[in-house]
């Protein structure tokens, strides 16, 4: 069990014979990982401050240990401490800090960290895009969620289905049907196949903006993608028609 393993790791670290600095570092990192898995984050941070000097793996383990609600400021501080030691932040550390901030709905911090990928010349991952977009969505910051695709383009990060659908939900919340249609139309560039959620959220955005022509176009695109419209899809499309009820007959063909 994790609870037993972390105690054993601490005992081995304390009682083990002193060896080379590299071996000590490996043992300390292993003990930190055991404490993290057992959710003993205070012990993880305590071990980080022990000699020998920590490496990137040590800091990443500590940052991941802070990956939960209310502890994201600690994760961000650890990123700063890492760089003060002239160590290079990597994707694992940044992604973990983004995820930690997202857990507390601190949506501004993930966006700042997302921009830092370019400054550090790091290639962000698909997880990065999902975490940043979801952070904005969970906090109901839909306008901010719509900024994420542009930031991802700058960082040359591909969308995931999750991040795309979250951005499309943001379009629906603010009636940004043009943005929704542009995102769906760019799927080929991202090598993503849309699902029913993608289409439903896009059509919902059209309904919010009364863009019934675009909604009907999306319905036709669903057929091209071999997706069958659901009841939600039909209701959303009908909602976009507004006073143009004569167009409703197109849905019955």
QUIURGI-V296810 format. One record per backbone hydrogen bond with DSSP energy under -1.0 kcal/mol. NH is the residue of the N-H (numbers start at 0). CO is the residue of the C=O. If there is no record, write none. Layout:
nh->{NH;NH}
co->{CO;CO}
This chain:
nh->{4;5;7;8;9;10;11;12;13;14;15;23;24;25;26;27;28;29;30;31;32;33;34;35;36;37;38;39;43;44;45;46;47;49;58;59;60;61;62;63;64;66;67;70;74;75;76;77;78;79;80;81;82;83;85;86;93;94;95;96;97;98;99;100;101;102;104;105;106;110;111;112;113;114;115;116;118;119;120;121;128;129;130;131;132;133;134;135;136;137;138;139;140;141;144;145;146;150;151;152;153;154;156;163;164;165;166;167;168;169;170;171;172;173;175;176;179;180;181;182;183;184;185;186;189;191;198;199;200;201;202;203;204;205;206;207;208;209;210;211;214;215;216;217;218;219;220;221;222;223;224;225;226;233;234;235;236;237;238;239;243;244;246;247;249;250}
co->{0;1;3;4;5;6;7;8;9;10;11;19;20;21;22;23;24;25;26;27;28;29;30;31;32;33;35;34;39;40;41;42;43;46;54;55;56;57;58;59;60;63;65;67;70;71;72;73;74;75;76;77;78;79;82;81;89;90;91;92;93;94;95;96;97;98;101;100;104;106;107;108;109;110;111;113;114;115;117;116;124;125;126;127;128;129;130;131;132;133;134;136;135;139;140;141;143;146;147;148;149;150;151;159;160;161;162;163;164;165;166;167;168;169;170;174;175;176;177;178;179;180;181;183;185;186;194;195;196;197;198;199;200;201;202;203;204;206;205;209;210;211;212;213;214;215;216;217;218;219;220;222;221;229;230;231;232;233;234;235;240;242;243;244;246;247}
